[in-house]
Amino acid sequence: MAKSRVAPGQHDLTQHYRDVRALSEALCAPLSDADATVQSMPDASPAKWHLAHTSWFFETFVLRDHVPGYRPFDPHYAFLFNSYYEAEGPRQARPLRGVLTRPPLEDILAYRAHVDEALLAALPTLPASAQSLALLGLHHEQQHQELMLTDMQHLFSLNPLEPALFETPRSKPAALPGSIHWIEGRQGLVEIGDDGKGDFAFDCEEPRHKALLHPHALAHRLVTNSEWIAFIEEGGYRDPAHWLSDGWTWVQAERVEAPLYWRQDAQGWTRFGLDGRKPVNPAAPVCHISFYEADAYARWAGARLPTEEEWESGALNVAPTSGNQLDGAECPRPQATDGRASLTQMFGDVWEWTGSGYRPYPGFRASEGGVGEYNGKFMAGQFVLKGGSCATPRGHVRPSYRNFFYPHQRWQFTGLRLAKDL
C-alpha cells in the first residue's frame, strides 16, 4: 500500500496522529446517528463506517500485529469494518454497509477512543516498521476524510429538504478569468513517479521511471462553470460526435444533462453542496463531472485531456501545499479560478481527470503483507486523476500522487484542465 523511507519522529507522529484523528471526528460532529448510518449508493459509505474502518485499520495492522497482548475492542468489528482485504477474511458486503444500524455512533466513537489510547501508549516502543504502518494509516484516514465529505454530500443531495451541513459566508462576485493561455510543457525524456525524497509515498507512485513527452501544452487554468454552461447551451450533451461510445451510452442511459448536483430553473443554474443549494458560481472550476464528460468537453473545445505524465511534469515546480484544500472541519467548495497567465490551481479545488488509465509503472511491486492489497488490485478499468481537491486535507498530496476512479463516477470533486498537441 505504501512505503515510508524513514521512521517518523516520535513527537511528530504522535501529534500528527492526534490531529488527523481529531479532524475525522470534527467532520462528523454535525451528524445525527441517522445521518451517520445511511448509505446513499453502493459507491458511498456511511460516515459511521468510515470512522470505524479507519480505526479497524490501526487496530489490525498496527496494534494486533505489533503490540503483544493487545485485545480487540469487539471481535465482531473485524467482519463489519474490513473493506476489501481478502487476507483479513470475510466482510460485510459493501452495498450493505448502510444496514448497520447497530453498533450506534456512540459505540463507534468509543471504539475510536479505545484504539487511540492503545496506539498512543504503544508508539514510544513500536519498531520503525510499525511506526511506518501507523503513518500509512494516517494517510489512509486522510483519504477517508475526503470520502466522508463527498459521501455526506451525496446523501444529503437525495433529501428533498437539501439540508446544509456547514454554514458558509455568502460568495462575493468574482470576475471571469478570461481566455485560456497555453503553457508549453517539457519535451523528451522526463522522470515521473515518487522521487524518494519525502518520508511517505503509496506503492502505486513507484518506482520512479522515465517517460517520453511529445510536444504539448497545458491550459494555465481549470475549465470554469461559465465555460461548461456554454457547452450545455451549444448541445454538448446531445451531440454524439463529442463522446466516446461508452460515454454516449452512459449519457443516454442515465439521462445526463449537466454536472452532478446541478439544476436549472427560472433564475438560472444552481448546484447542491454541503452548504445547501446555491447559485452556480460562473468563475469557479466546474466539478462533479465524470471522465466521459471531461473527455467530451475537451473534444468539443478542440483539445484533449492531459496525460498523467504531462500533468505531473507540469506540476513539479508548484507547491503541493498551495491552493484551495481542506484545513479543518469546514465546507469544501471550489473557488474562483485564478486569472494569472501561468499554471495555477494545480493542487486543490478539483481532482483533474487525465487521459491515462490507472496501470502499474514499469517495475511496480505491491507492498508486502495484507496492506499490499490496497492499490495494485485496482489497476484495471479506471483513470488517473491528479492534484487533490477542496476536500483533500492539506499536506496529503504531491505531484506523484495518483487518485483513480471509474469513468462514470462523479460524486467526487472532479474537474478538468485542457491540453493540446503542439
C-alpha positions as CSV (number, residue, x, y, z in Angstrom):
1,M,0.0,0.0,0.0
2,A,2.7,2.4,0.8
3,K,6.4,2.8,1.7
4,S,7.9,5.0,4.4
5,R,11.6,5.5,4.0
6,V,12.5,6.7,7.5
7,A,10.8,6.2,10.8
8,P,8.9,9.4,11.6
9,G,9.9,11.2,14.8
10,Q,8.1,10.1,17.9
11,H,6.7,13.6,18.7
12,D,5.8,14.4,15.1
13,L,4.0,11.2,14.6
14,T,2.1,11.5,17.9
15,Q,0.9,15.0,17.1
16,H,0.1,14.1,13.5
17,Y,-1.9,11.1,14.8
18,R,-3.9,13.3,17.2
19,D,-4.6,15.9,14.5
20,V,-5.8,13.5,11.8
21,R,-8.0,11.5,14.2
22,A,-9.5,14.7,15.6
23,L,-10.3,16.0,12.2
24,S,-12.3,12.9,11.3
25,E,-14.5,13.3,14.3
26,A,-14.9,17.0,13.8
27,L,-16.1,16.5,10.3
28,C,-18.8,14.2,11.6
29,A,-19.7,16.3,14.6
30,P,-22.8,17.9,13.0
31,L,-24.3,14.4,12.1
32,S,-27.0,12.6,14.0
33,D,-26.8,8.8,14.4
34,A,-29.2,8.5,11.5
35,D,-27.1,10.8,9.3
36,A,-24.1,8.7,10.0
37,T,-25.8,5.4,9.3
38,V,-27.5,5.8,6.0
39,Q,-25.8,4.7,2.7
40,S,-26.9,6.6,-0.4
41,M,-25.4,4.3,-3.0
42,P,-23.0,1.3,-3.3
43,D,-20.1,3.6,-4.1
44,A,-20.5,5.6,-0.9
45,S,-20.2,4.5,2.7
46,P,-21.9,5.8,5.8
47,A,-19.9,8.2,7.9
48,K,-20.1,5.8,10.8
49,W,-18.5,3.1,8.7
50,H,-15.7,5.4,7.7
51,L,-15.0,6.3,11.4
52,A,-14.9,2.6,12.3
53,H,-13.0,1.3,9.3
54,T,-10.1,3.7,9.7
55,S,-9.9,2.6,13.4
56,W,-10.0,-1.1,12.3
57,F,-7.0,-0.4,10.1
58,F,-4.9,0.8,13.0
59,E,-6.2,-2.0,15.2
60,T,-5.5,-4.7,12.7
61,F,-2.2,-3.7,11.1
62,V,-0.5,-2.0,14.0
63,L,-2.0,-3.0,17.3
64,R,-2.9,-6.6,16.6
65,D,0.3,-7.4,14.7
66,H,2.9,-5.3,16.7
67,V,1.6,-4.9,20.3
68,P,1.8,-8.0,22.4
69,G,-1.2,-8.7,24.5
70,Y,-3.5,-6.3,22.7
71,R,-7.1,-7.4,22.7
72,P,-9.6,-6.2,20.1
73,F,-12.3,-3.8,21.2
74,D,-15.0,-6.1,19.8
75,P,-14.3,-9.3,17.8
76,H,-17.3,-8.7,15.5
77,Y,-15.8,-5.5,14.2
78,A,-13.3,-7.3,12.0
79,F,-16.2,-8.6,9.9
80,L,-18.2,-5.3,10.0
81,F,-15.4,-2.9,9.1
82,N,-12.9,-4.6,6.9
83,S,-13.2,-3.1,3.4
84,Y,-11.8,-5.4,0.8
85,Y,-8.7,-7.1,2.3
86,E,-9.1,-10.7,1.3
87,A,-6.2,-11.7,3.5
88,E,-8.2,-10.5,6.5
89,G,-11.2,-12.8,5.8
90,P,-14.9,-12.3,5.1
91,R,-16.6,-8.9,5.5
92,Q,-19.8,-7.0,5.3
93,A,-20.8,-6.6,1.7
94,R,-20.0,-3.1,0.5
95,P,-23.6,-2.3,-0.8
96,L,-25.0,-3.3,2.6
97,R,-22.9,-1.1,4.9
98,G,-25.9,1.1,5.4
99,V,-27.9,-1.6,7.1
100,L,-25.6,-1.5,10.1
101,T,-27.9,0.4,12.4
102,R,-26.0,-1.3,15.2
103,P,-23.5,-0.5,16.6
104,P,-24.7,3.0,17.2
105,L,-22.5,6.1,16.6
106,E,-21.6,6.4,20.3
107,D,-20.2,2.9,20.3
108,I,-18.1,3.7,17.2
109,L,-16.7,6.8,19.0
110,A,-15.9,4.6,22.0
111,Y,-14.1,2.2,19.6
112,R,-12.0,5.1,18.2
113,A,-11.1,6.3,21.8
114,H,-10.1,2.7,22.7
115,V,-7.8,2.4,19.6
116,D,-6.4,5.9,20.1
117,E,-5.5,5.2,23.7
118,A,-3.8,1.9,22.9
119,L,-1.9,3.2,19.9
120,L,-0.6,6.4,21.6
121,A,0.6,4.3,24.5
122,A,2.4,1.9,22.2
123,L,4.0,4.5,19.9
124,P,7.2,5.0,22.1
125,T,8.1,1.3,21.9
126,L,6.9,0.5,18.4
127,P,9.7,-0.6,16.0
128,A,10.3,1.5,12.9
129,S,8.3,-0.8,10.7
130,A,5.2,-0.4,12.9
131,Q,5.6,3.3,13.1
132,S,5.7,3.4,9.3
133,L,2.4,1.4,9.3
134,A,1.0,4.0,11.6
135,L,2.0,6.8,9.2
136,L,0.4,4.8,6.4
137,G,-2.8,4.6,8.4
138,L,-2.9,8.3,8.8
139,H,-2.6,8.9,5.0
140,H,-5.3,6.2,4.6
141,E,-7.5,8.1,7.1
142,Q,-7.0,11.4,5.2
143,Q,-8.3,9.7,2.1
144,H,-11.4,8.6,4.1
145,Q,-11.8,12.2,5.4
146,E,-12.4,13.3,1.8
147,L,-14.6,10.4,1.1
148,M,-16.7,11.2,4.2
149,L,-17.4,14.7,2.9
150,T,-18.3,13.5,-0.6
151,D,-20.4,10.7,0.7
152,M,-22.2,13.1,3.0
153,Q,-22.9,15.5,0.2
154,H,-24.3,12.7,-2.0
155,L,-26.5,11.5,0.9
156,F,-27.9,15.0,1.7
157,S,-28.5,15.7,-2.0
158,L,-31.1,13.0,-2.0
159,N,-33.0,14.5,0.8
160,P,-35.8,16.8,-0.5
161,L,-35.0,19.3,2.2
162,E,-31.5,19.6,0.8
163,P,-30.0,20.4,4.3
164,A,-26.8,22.3,4.7
165,L,-24.2,20.5,6.9
166,F,-22.0,23.6,7.1
167,E,-22.9,27.3,7.0
168,T,-20.7,29.4,4.7
169,P,-20.5,33.1,4.1
170,R,-22.2,34.5,1.0
171,S,-19.9,34.3,-2.0
172,K,-18.6,37.5,-3.4
173,P,-18.9,38.0,-7.1
174,A,-15.7,37.1,-8.9
175,A,-14.6,38.2,-12.3
176,L,-14.4,35.6,-15.0
177,P,-10.7,34.7,-15.6
178,G,-10.5,35.4,-19.3
179,S,-9.4,33.2,-22.1
180,I,-7.1,30.2,-21.6
181,H,-3.3,30.7,-22.0
182,W,-1.3,27.7,-23.2
183,I,1.8,26.8,-21.3
184,E,4.3,24.7,-23.3
185,G,5.3,21.6,-21.4
186,R,8.6,19.7,-21.2
187,Q,9.6,17.5,-24.1
188,G,11.6,14.4,-24.5
189,L,12.6,12.0,-21.6
190,V,11.4,13.1,-18.2
191,E,11.3,11.3,-14.9
192,I,8.0,10.8,-13.1
193,G,6.8,8.9,-10.1
194,D,7.9,9.3,-6.4
195,D,11.5,10.6,-6.2
196,G,12.2,9.1,-2.8
197,K,12.9,12.5,-1.1
198,G,9.7,12.6,1.0
199,D,9.1,10.4,4.0
200,F,6.0,8.7,2.5
201,A,4.5,7.5,-0.8
202,F,1.9,5.0,-1.8
203,D,3.3,2.0,-3.6
204,C,1.5,2.8,-6.8
205,E,3.5,6.0,-7.1
206,E,6.7,3.9,-7.5
207,P,9.1,3.2,-9.0
208,R,10.4,6.5,-10.5
209,H,10.9,6.0,-14.2
210,K,11.4,7.7,-17.5
211,A,8.6,8.8,-19.7
212,L,8.7,10.3,-23.2
213,L,6.8,13.5,-23.6
214,H,5.8,14.7,-27.1
215,P,5.4,18.5,-27.8
216,H,2.3,19.6,-25.9
217,A,0.8,22.5,-23.9
218,L,-1.3,22.6,-20.8
219,A,-4.1,25.2,-20.1
220,H,-2.9,27.6,-17.5
221,R,-6.1,27.1,-15.5
222,L,-9.1,24.8,-15.0
223,V,-12.3,24.8,-17.0
224,T,-14.9,27.1,-15.4
225,N,-18.6,26.7,-14.8
226,S,-19.3,29.5,-17.3
227,E,-17.5,27.6,-20.0
228,W,-19.4,24.4,-19.1
229,I,-22.7,26.3,-19.4
230,A,-21.7,27.2,-22.9
231,F,-21.0,23.5,-23.6
232,I,-24.5,22.7,-22.4
233,E,-26.2,25.5,-24.3
234,E,-24.5,24.5,-27.5
235,G,-25.9,21.0,-27.2
236,G,-22.8,19.3,-25.9
237,Y,-24.8,16.6,-24.1
238,R,-26.9,16.0,-27.2
239,D,-24.3,15.6,-29.9
240,P,-22.7,12.1,-30.1
241,A,-19.8,13.4,-32.1
242,H,-18.1,14.6,-28.9
243,W,-18.5,11.4,-26.9
244,L,-16.7,8.1,-26.6
245,S,-19.0,5.2,-27.4
246,D,-19.2,4.1,-23.8
247,G,-19.7,7.7,-22.7
248,W,-22.6,8.3,-25.1
249,T,-24.2,5.1,-23.9
250,W,-23.9,6.3,-20.3
251,V,-25.3,9.8,-21.1
252,Q,-28.3,8.3,-22.7
253,A,-28.9,5.6,-20.2
254,E,-28.5,8.0,-17.2
255,R,-30.2,10.9,-19.0
256,V,-27.3,13.1,-18.0
257,E,-27.7,16.8,-19.0
258,A,-25.4,18.7,-16.6
259,P,-22.8,18.1,-13.8
260,L,-24.0,16.2,-10.8
261,Y,-25.9,18.3,-8.3
262,W,-26.8,21.0,-10.9
263,R,-30.3,22.1,-11.5
264,Q,-31.8,24.8,-13.8
265,D,-34.8,26.9,-13.0
266,A,-36.1,30.3,-13.9
267,Q,-33.3,32.0,-12.0
268,G,-30.6,30.0,-13.8
269,W,-28.3,27.2,-12.7
270,T,-27.9,26.2,-9.1
271,R,-25.7,23.5,-7.5
272,F,-26.0,21.5,-4.3
273,G,-23.2,21.4,-1.8
274,L,-22.5,20.8,1.9
275,D,-23.6,24.4,2.3
276,G,-27.0,23.6,0.7
277,R,-28.3,24.7,-2.7
278,K,-26.6,27.8,-4.1
279,P,-26.3,29.6,-7.4
280,V,-23.6,28.2,-9.7
281,N,-20.5,30.5,-9.5
282,P,-19.6,31.2,-13.1
283,A,-15.9,31.8,-12.3
284,A,-15.4,28.7,-10.2
285,P,-14.0,25.5,-11.7
286,V,-16.6,23.0,-12.9
287,C,-16.7,19.9,-10.7
288,H,-18.6,16.7,-10.2
289,I,-18.1,15.6,-13.8
290,S,-17.2,12.1,-15.0
291,F,-14.3,11.2,-17.2
292,Y,-16.8,10.8,-20.0
293,E,-18.0,14.3,-19.6
294,A,-14.4,15.7,-19.3
295,D,-13.3,13.9,-22.4
296,A,-16.4,15.1,-24.3
297,Y,-15.9,18.7,-23.3
298,A,-12.2,18.5,-24.3
299,R,-13.2,17.3,-27.8
300,W,-15.9,20.0,-28.1
301,A,-13.2,22.6,-27.2
302,G,-10.8,21.3,-29.8
303,A,-8.4,20.0,-27.2
304,R,-7.9,16.8,-25.1
305,L,-7.2,15.7,-21.6
306,P,-3.6,15.8,-20.4
307,T,-1.7,12.5,-19.9
308,E,-0.7,11.7,-16.4
309,E,2.9,12.2,-17.3
310,E,2.2,15.7,-18.9
311,W,0.3,16.8,-15.8
312,E,2.9,15.6,-13.3
313,S,5.8,17.2,-15.3
314,G,3.8,20.5,-15.3
315,A,3.3,20.4,-11.6
316,L,6.8,19.8,-10.5
317,N,7.5,23.5,-9.7
318,V,4.2,24.1,-8.0
319,A,4.0,23.7,-4.2
320,P,1.7,20.8,-3.4
321,T,0.5,22.6,-0.2
322,S,-0.7,25.5,-2.2
323,G,-4.2,26.0,-3.5
324,N,-7.7,25.5,-2.0
325,Q,-7.5,22.4,0.1
326,L,-9.1,21.2,3.4
327,D,-7.8,22.9,6.5
328,G,-10.4,21.9,9.1
329,A,-14.0,20.9,9.7
330,E,-15.3,23.3,7.0
331,C,-17.4,23.2,3.9
332,P,-15.3,22.2,0.8
333,R,-16.1,24.4,-2.1
334,P,-14.1,25.1,-5.3
335,Q,-13.0,28.8,-5.5
336,A,-13.0,31.1,-8.5
337,T,-10.2,30.3,-11.0
338,D,-7.1,32.4,-10.9
339,G,-6.7,34.5,-14.0
340,R,-2.9,34.8,-14.0
341,A,-1.2,33.6,-17.2
342,S,0.8,30.8,-15.5
343,L,0.0,27.3,-14.3
344,T,-2.3,27.8,-11.4
345,Q,-4.6,25.6,-9.3
346,M,-2.5,22.5,-10.0
347,F,-3.3,21.5,-6.4
348,G,-6.7,21.8,-4.7
349,D,-10.1,22.8,-5.8
350,V,-10.9,19.8,-8.0
351,W,-9.3,16.5,-8.9
352,E,-8.2,16.8,-12.5
353,W,-9.1,13.9,-14.9
354,T,-6.2,12.7,-17.1
355,G,-6.5,10.6,-20.2
356,S,-4.3,7.9,-18.7
357,G,-5.5,4.6,-17.5
358,Y,-4.6,3.5,-13.9
359,R,-1.9,0.9,-14.6
360,P,1.3,-0.1,-12.8
361,Y,4.5,1.7,-13.5
362,P,7.4,-0.3,-15.0
363,G,8.8,-2.4,-12.2
364,F,5.9,-1.9,-9.9
365,R,5.7,-4.2,-6.9
366,A,2.9,-4.1,-4.4
367,S,3.8,-3.6,-0.7
368,E,4.3,-6.8,1.3
369,G,1.6,-8.2,3.6
370,G,-2.1,-7.5,3.8
371,V,-1.7,-3.8,3.1
372,G,-0.4,-4.7,-0.4
373,E,-3.9,-5.3,-1.5
374,Y,-4.8,-1.6,-1.3
375,N,-3.6,-0.3,-4.7
376,G,-2.4,-2.9,-7.1
377,K,-5.6,-4.9,-7.3
378,F,-7.5,-2.0,-8.7
379,M,-5.2,-1.3,-11.7
380,A,-7.8,-2.1,-14.4
381,G,-10.7,-0.1,-15.9
382,Q,-10.0,3.2,-14.1
383,F,-8.5,6.5,-14.9
384,V,-5.9,8.6,-13.1
385,L,-6.8,12.0,-11.5
386,K,-4.2,14.4,-10.2
387,G,-3.8,17.3,-7.9
388,G,-6.2,16.9,-5.0
389,S,-9.4,18.9,-4.3
390,C,-11.0,21.4,-1.9
391,A,-11.9,18.3,0.2
392,T,-8.3,16.9,0.3
393,P,-6.6,17.5,3.6
394,R,-3.7,19.9,3.1
395,G,-0.3,18.2,3.0
396,H,-1.8,14.9,1.7
397,V,-1.0,15.2,-2.0
398,R,2.2,15.6,-4.1
399,P,3.0,15.7,-7.8
400,S,3.3,11.9,-8.0
401,Y,0.0,11.2,-6.1
402,R,-2.3,9.0,-8.2
403,N,-6.0,9.1,-7.5
404,F,-8.2,6.8,-9.6
405,F,-11.9,6.3,-10.3
406,Y,-14.1,4.6,-12.9
407,P,-15.0,6.8,-15.9
408,H,-18.7,7.1,-15.0
409,Q,-18.1,8.2,-11.4
410,R,-18.6,11.9,-10.5
411,W,-19.6,12.3,-6.9
412,Q,-16.0,13.3,-6.0
413,F,-14.8,16.9,-6.6
414,T,-13.7,16.1,-10.1
415,G,-13.0,18.6,-12.9
416,L,-10.6,19.2,-15.8
417,R,-7.7,21.1,-17.3
418,L,-7.3,21.0,-21.1
419,A,-4.2,20.0,-23.0
420,K,-3.3,20.1,-26.7
421,D,-0.6,18.8,-29.0
422,L,2.0,21.2,-30.5
